[in-house]
Amino acid sequence: MSRLRVQVESSLWQDKCYVGRLLEVPNMQLVKESFVLGGFGVVRLRYLGGKFGLMSCDEDGLIGNS
């Protein structure tokens, strides 16, 4: 049995990211456009595969737990 050693590093950008599971797999471009039209153009959406997406924003307080 071999062992793998890794160094864990904290990245501040991860603190502003949220992963979510979508109910259905939509056209991600349409979802992004909906965010822009809703006034959330600074929110980044990325498709992770399957039904998962990553949402992030550089502006403090715009997204997150209430």
VMD Tcl script that builds the backbone (N, CA, C; Angstrom):
set m [mol new atoms 198]
animate dup $m
set s [atomselect $m all]
$s set {name element resname resid chain x y z} {
  {N N MET 1 A 0.836 -1.173 0.000}
  {CA C MET 1 A 0.000 0.000 0.000}
  {C C MET 1 A 0.888 1.245 0.000}
  {N N SER 2 A 0.699 2.109 -0.961}
  {CA C SER 2 A 1.500 3.332 -1.023}
  {C C SER 2 A 0.726 4.490 -0.406}
  {N N ARG 3 A 1.464 5.485 0.014}
  {CA C ARG 3 A 0.859 6.667 0.622}
  {C C ARG 3 A 1.182 7.875 -0.228}
  {N N LEU 4 A 0.269 8.779 -0.247}
  {CA C LEU 4 A 0.435 10.020 -0.984}
  {C C LEU 4 A 0.435 11.166 0.001}
  {N N ARG 5 A 1.470 11.969 -0.037}
  {CA C ARG 5 A 1.553 13.136 0.852}
  {C C ARG 5 A 1.173 14.377 0.055}
  {N N VAL 6 A 0.308 15.178 0.642}
  {CA C VAL 6 A -0.097 16.425 0.000}
  {C C VAL 6 A -0.008 17.555 1.010}
  {N N GLN 7 A 0.205 18.737 0.486}
  {CA C GLN 7 A 0.206 19.925 1.336}
  {C C GLN 7 A -1.108 20.648 1.118}
  {N N VAL 8 A -1.871 20.844 2.171}
  {CA C VAL 8 A -3.163 21.506 2.081}
  {C C VAL 8 A -2.942 23.008 2.157}
  {N N GLU 9 A -3.453 23.711 1.159}
  {CA C GLU 9 A -3.347 25.154 1.129}
  {C C GLU 9 A -4.744 25.755 1.076}
  {N N SER 10 A -4.921 26.843 1.775}
  {CA C SER 10 A -6.203 27.524 1.774}
  {C C SER 10 A -6.180 28.620 0.713}
  {N N SER 11 A -7.237 28.691 -0.055}
  {CA C SER 11 A -7.371 29.741 -1.056}
  {C C SER 11 A -8.576 30.601 -0.693}
  {N N LEU 12 A -8.370 31.887 -0.616}
  {CA C LEU 12 A -9.455 32.784 -0.239}
  {C C LEU 12 A -10.578 32.792 -1.263}
  {N N TRP 13 A -10.275 32.537 -2.544}
  {CA C TRP 13 A -11.312 32.557 -3.564}
  {C C TRP 13 A -12.345 31.463 -3.314}
  {N N GLN 14 A -11.939 30.360 -2.676}
  {CA C GLN 14 A -12.871 29.274 -2.389}
  {C C GLN 14 A -13.908 29.674 -1.353}
  {N N ASP 15 A -13.567 30.639 -0.509}
  {CA C ASP 15 A -14.513 31.096 0.509}
  {C C ASP 15 A -15.710 31.803 -0.107}
  {N N LYS 16 A -15.581 32.250 -1.352}
  {CA C LYS 16 A -16.648 32.973 -2.028}
  {C C LYS 16 A -17.310 32.127 -3.109}
  {N N CYS 17 A -17.159 30.804 -3.022}
  {CA C CYS 17 A -17.728 29.900 -4.025}
  {C C CYS 17 A -18.781 28.995 -3.398}
  {N N TYR 18 A -19.759 28.663 -4.205}
  {CA C TYR 18 A -20.823 27.772 -3.767}
  {C C TYR 18 A -21.076 26.753 -4.863}
  {N N VAL 19 A -21.182 25.492 -4.468}
  {CA C VAL 19 A -21.490 24.423 -5.401}
  {C C VAL 19 A -22.924 24.005 -5.150}
  {N N GLY 20 A -23.675 23.843 -6.223}
  {CA C GLY 20 A -25.067 23.447 -6.084}
  {C C GLY 20 A -25.442 22.382 -7.081}
  {N N ARG 21 A -26.470 21.628 -6.736}
  {CA C ARG 21 A -27.006 20.610 -7.630}
  {C C ARG 21 A -28.270 21.150 -8.265}
  {N N LEU 22 A -28.299 21.151 -9.574}
  {CA C LEU 22 A -29.447 21.654 -10.325}
  {C C LEU 22 A -30.537 20.589 -10.403}
  {N N LEU 23 A -31.777 21.001 -10.419}
  {CA C LEU 23 A -32.880 20.051 -10.545}
  {C C LEU 23 A -32.906 19.415 -11.932}
  {N N GLU 24 A -32.489 20.185 -12.914}
  {CA C GLU 24 A -32.374 19.670 -14.268}
  {C C GLU 24 A -31.163 20.341 -14.904}
  {N N VAL 25 A -30.655 19.758 -15.961}
  {CA C VAL 25 A -29.485 20.323 -16.623}
  {C C VAL 25 A -29.963 21.289 -17.699}
  {N N PRO 26 A -29.903 22.594 -17.392}
  {CA C PRO 26 A -30.379 23.587 -18.354}
  {C C PRO 26 A -29.263 23.984 -19.322}
  {N N ASN 27 A -29.609 24.826 -20.254}
  {CA C ASN 27 A -28.613 25.453 -21.104}
  {C C ASN 27 A -27.926 26.493 -20.232}
  {N N MET 28 A -26.676 26.277 -19.879}
  {CA C MET 28 A -25.986 27.134 -18.924}
  {C C MET 28 A -25.865 28.570 -19.432}
  {N N GLN 29 A -25.788 28.758 -20.737}
  {CA C GLN 29 A -25.712 30.107 -21.280}
  {C C GLN 29 A -26.998 30.882 -20.974}
  {N N LEU 30 A -28.144 30.210 -21.038}
  {CA C LEU 30 A -29.416 30.867 -20.711}
  {C C LEU 30 A -29.481 31.231 -19.231}
  {N N VAL 31 A -28.944 30.376 -18.380}
  {CA C VAL 31 A -28.917 30.671 -16.948}
  {C C VAL 31 A -28.037 31.895 -16.694}
  {N N LYS 32 A -26.867 31.944 -17.334}
  {CA C LYS 32 A -25.975 33.094 -17.179}
  {C C LYS 32 A -26.658 34.381 -17.646}
  {N N GLU 33 A -27.336 34.317 -18.769}
  {CA C GLU 33 A -28.044 35.487 -19.286}
  {C C GLU 33 A -29.137 35.939 -18.322}
  {N N SER 34 A -29.807 34.992 -17.678}
  {CA C SER 34 A -30.843 35.331 -16.696}
  {C C SER 34 A -30.246 36.082 -15.507}
  {N N PHE 35 A -29.063 35.685 -15.072}
  {CA C PHE 35 A -28.394 36.379 -13.979}
  {C C PHE 35 A -28.055 37.809 -14.387}
  {N N VAL 36 A -27.537 37.982 -15.605}
  {CA C VAL 36 A -27.184 39.319 -16.086}
  {C C VAL 36 A -28.428 40.196 -16.169}
  {N N LEU 37 A -29.499 39.666 -16.754}
  {CA C LEU 37 A -30.735 40.441 -16.882}
  {C C LEU 37 A -31.352 40.769 -15.526}
  {N N GLY 38 A -31.097 39.923 -14.529}
  {CA C GLY 38 A -31.604 40.156 -13.182}
  {C C GLY 38 A -30.729 41.091 -12.358}
  {N N GLY 39 A -29.658 41.597 -12.973}
  {CA C GLY 39 A -28.796 42.534 -12.258}
  {C C GLY 39 A -27.633 41.895 -11.532}
  {N N PHE 40 A -27.363 40.633 -11.803}
  {CA C PHE 40 A -26.274 39.925 -11.142}
  {C C PHE 40 A -25.175 39.552 -12.131}
  {N N GLY 41 A -24.775 40.517 -12.947}
  {CA C GLY 41 A -23.762 40.275 -13.964}
  {C C GLY 41 A -22.384 39.978 -13.409}
  {N N VAL 42 A -22.134 40.312 -12.137}
  {CA C VAL 42 A -20.826 40.059 -11.538}
  {C C VAL 42 A -20.719 38.649 -10.954}
  {N N VAL 43 A -21.828 37.922 -10.930}
  {CA C VAL 43 A -21.820 36.540 -10.440}
  {C C VAL 43 A -21.362 35.626 -11.568}
  {N N ARG 44 A -20.372 34.792 -11.283}
  {CA C ARG 44 A -19.855 33.850 -12.275}
  {C C ARG 44 A -20.504 32.494 -12.065}
  {N N LEU 45 A -20.954 31.909 -13.143}
  {CA C LEU 45 A -21.543 30.574 -13.101}
  {C C LEU 45 A -20.717 29.654 -13.982}
  {N N ARG 46 A -20.411 28.488 -13.448}
  {CA C ARG 46 A -19.638 27.503 -14.212}
  {C C ARG 46 A -20.304 26.144 -14.095}
  {N N TYR 47 A -20.397 25.467 -15.195}
  {CA C TYR 47 A -20.959 24.115 -15.219}
  {C C TYR 47 A -19.861 23.143 -14.833}
  {N N LEU 48 A -20.130 22.285 -13.850}
  {CA C LEU 48 A -19.131 21.335 -13.370}
  {C C LEU 48 A -19.321 19.932 -13.942}
  {N N GLY 49 A -20.445 19.696 -14.563}
  {CA C GLY 49 A -20.730 18.360 -15.080}
  {C C GLY 49 A -21.896 17.749 -14.322}
  {N N GLY 50 A -22.560 16.804 -14.961}
  {CA C GLY 50 A -23.730 16.203 -14.333}
  {C C GLY 50 A -24.766 17.273 -14.068}
  {N N LYS 51 A -25.241 17.345 -12.847}
  {CA C LYS 51 A -26.210 18.367 -12.460}
  {C C LYS 51 A -25.594 19.396 -11.515}
  {N N PHE 52 A -24.270 19.546 -11.572}
  {CA C PHE 52 A -23.594 20.429 -10.625}
  {C C PHE 52 A -23.066 21.692 -11.285}
  {N N GLY 53 A -23.145 22.791 -10.527}
  {CA C GLY 53 A -22.650 24.072 -10.988}
  {C C GLY 53 A -21.920 24.780 -9.868}
  {N N LEU 54 A -21.029 25.703 -10.236}
  {CA C LEU 54 A -20.252 26.495 -9.291}
  {C C LEU 54 A -20.632 27.956 -9.481}
  {N N MET 55 A -20.957 28.622 -8.378}
  {CA C MET 55 A -21.318 30.023 -8.410}
  {C C MET 55 A -20.294 30.777 -7.558}
  {N N SER 56 A -19.758 31.875 -8.099}
  {CA C SER 56 A -18.786 32.671 -7.350}
  {C C SER 56 A -18.974 34.147 -7.668}
  {N N CYS 57 A -18.451 34.972 -6.767}
  {CA C CYS 57 A -18.559 36.421 -6.954}
  {C C CYS 57 A -17.441 37.086 -6.170}
  {N N ASP 58 A -16.799 38.077 -6.800}
  {CA C ASP 58 A -15.725 38.808 -6.135}
  {C C ASP 58 A -16.250 39.905 -5.215}
  {N N GLU 59 A -17.517 40.297 -5.357}
  {CA C GLU 59 A -18.086 41.345 -4.516}
  {C C GLU 59 A -18.597 40.747 -3.206}
  {N N ASP 60 A -18.101 41.267 -2.102}
  {CA C ASP 60 A -18.509 40.776 -0.783}
  {C C ASP 60 A -19.985 41.034 -0.526}
  {N N GLY 61 A -20.653 40.025 0.032}
  {CA C GLY 61 A -22.031 40.180 0.457}
  {C C GLY 61 A -23.080 40.033 -0.616}
  {N N LEU 62 A -22.674 39.859 -1.876}
  {CA C LEU 62 A -23.665 39.746 -2.938}
  {C C LEU 62 A -24.335 38.368 -2.942}
  {N N ILE 63 A -23.555 37.343 -2.717}
  {CA C ILE 63 A -24.110 35.987 -2.593}
  {C C ILE 63 A -23.601 35.393 -1.290}
  {N N GLY 64 A -24.319 34.425 -0.770}
  {CA C GLY 64 A -23.887 33.774 0.460}
  {C C GLY 64 A -25.058 33.459 1.355}
  {N N ASN 65 A -24.722 32.967 2.512}
  {CA C ASN 65 A -25.755 32.604 3.488}
  {C C ASN 65 A -26.328 33.847 4.131}
  {N N SER 66 A -27.632 33.902 4.244}
  {CA C SER 66 A -28.289 35.059 4.861}
  {C C SER 66 A -28.428 34.850 6.346}
}
mol reanalyze $m
mol bondsrecalc $m
mol representation Tube
mol addrep $m
